[in-house]
Amino acid sequence: MLFRSHEGNAVDGLTQFDKRTILLEMSLEHDIAKETIIHEMMHCLLEGVGLDERHFDQVHVSTTNEQLATVISVQLMSLQHLNQKLFKVLFG
């Protein structure tokens, strides 16, 4: 199945925030699939801390290293608690 980003580009994975779903191209090699899932999880992390595309101009995000590290670490721990088996597969 071919997924398209909101810009119309072909992508290996797609996050549907309204459906709380991550779609993944099933023909990917193992390492590319892991990278794609992690990429989509990062979209979820950023969305969860308010850094989704509605809140910045596509070029600049105003934050500090410390603020970003703090909010992403909290969100990463949340993801770990939501799906411990997937987290273990992805991060060992």
C-alpha positions in Angstrom: 0.0 0.0 0.0 1.3 3.4 -0.9 0.8 6.2 1.7 0.9 9.9 0.9 1.9 12.7 3.3 -0.4 15.7 3.5 2.0 17.3 0.9 1.3 14.4 -1.5 4.7 12.7 -1.1 5.0 8.9 -1.0 5.9 7.8 2.5 6.7 4.5 4.3 4.6 5.4 7.3 1.8 7.8 8.2 0.3 8.9 11.5 -3.4 9.5 11.6 -3.8 11.6 14.8 -7.6 11.8 14.5 -7.8 7.9 14.4 -4.9 7.4 16.9 -3.3 5.1 14.3 0.2 4.7 12.7 0.1 3.1 9.3 3.2 1.3 8.1 4.2 -0.1 4.7 4.3 -3.8 5.3 6.9 -4.7 2.7 9.7 -2.8 4.4 12.9 -4.5 5.5 13.1 -4.9 9.3 15.6 -2.0 10.0 13.7 0.4 7.7 10.4 -0.6 9.4 11.9 0.1 12.8 13.2 3.5 11.7 9.8 4.3 10.2 7.9 3.4 13.3 10.4 5.5 15.4 9.9 8.4 13.0 6.2 8.2 13.3 6.5 7.9 17.1 8.5 11.2 17.0 5.6 12.8 15.2 3.4 11.7 18.1 5.9 13.0 20.7 6.0 16.4 19.0 2.3 16.5 18.7 1.9 15.7 22.3 4.0 18.6 23.4 2.4 21.1 21.1 5.0 21.1 18.4 2.7 20.0 15.6 2.6 21.8 12.3 -0.3 24.0 13.4 1.9 25.7 16.0 4.9 26.8 14.0 5.7 28.1 10.5 7.2 24.9 9.0 10.7 26.4 9.4 11.2 27.7 12.9 10.4 26.4 16.3 11.1 28.5 19.3 12.2 26.5 22.3 15.3 25.7 24.3 17.3 22.6 24.3 16.4 21.9 27.9 12.6 22.4 27.3 12.7 20.2 24.3 14.7 17.4 26.1 12.3 17.5 29.1 9.1 17.3 27.1 10.4 14.6 24.7 11.7 12.5 27.6 8.3 12.7 29.3 6.5 11.8 26.1 8.9 8.9 25.4 8.2 7.4 28.8 4.5 7.7 28.1 5.0 5.8 24.9 6.9 3.1 26.8 4.1 2.7 29.3 1.5 2.5 26.5 3.1 -0.3 24.6 6.0 -2.0 26.4 6.4 -4.8 23.9 6.8 -2.5 20.9 9.1 -0.3 22.9 11.3 -3.3 23.7 11.4 -4.4 20.0 12.4 -0.9 18.9 14.9 0.1 21.6 16.0 -3.2 23.0 
